[in-house]
């Protein structure tokens, strides 16, 4: 009688759950050096595969750590996040037409139609990258300390106050962008979470009602992780973006002023709000 456990199926299952991570690592290994070292415009072609590689690697790490990830749970939802991400970021590009907080250098090398198509492809990676990063942060034990934090009662009055505060901040941003441009990264979060609660969609206020701050912390930290790599890989890229942030143009880390990294924190909450509004039945991210 063979008493040895049959571990082969489990090993095969684990490889199936994490195999896409190796493909992602290969994309990073190829596209990162090319994005920095090739002469002439190259980032427009390499941004998508580089960030697809990042997303696959992090998703595979989540799967290895927890046994579940966005891609392994639902490939359909994984793809839908890419589709939703592009118009979500175009919304911020539209607001930036008014604020002019960042500009792109080198895009004149491309026909405007081609440039917009390549930009849309690049923008499609934003939401998947942030959400897989948030799930990775959520997989660590230290985040459990935020499971029992201060409770926020989402009363009708509070939800209305947050909603109209967000609207006011957005109006101030568009009316006087030089002074109020930081509100870009807060106003939509304040608008969207109460709106999602009223619609019965997933919302962060519902978790804060029970003192559970883990989703907020995971999203914000995941966005900061992405922000580091966005700025790192942008530094020697071409085309690339640079910043115009009145009052904060000091202590740069790559092209981004140090204070600017604070914008990534509420930005993750805005992405979550947009996802909940437009894809309310999607599980991703599971926080």
Secondary structure by P-SEA (a helix, b strand, c coil): ccccccaaaaaaaaaaacaaaaaaaaaaacaaaaacccccccccccaaaaaaaaaaaaaaaaaaacccccccccaaaaaaaaaaaaaaaaaaaaaaaacccccccccccccaaaaaaaaaaaacaaaaaaaaaaaaaaaccccccccccccccccaaaaaaaaaaaaaaaaaaaacccccccccccaaaaacaaaaaaaccccaaaaaaaccaaaaaaaaaaaaaaaaaaaaaacccccccccccccccccccccccccccccccaaaaaaaaaaaacccccccccc
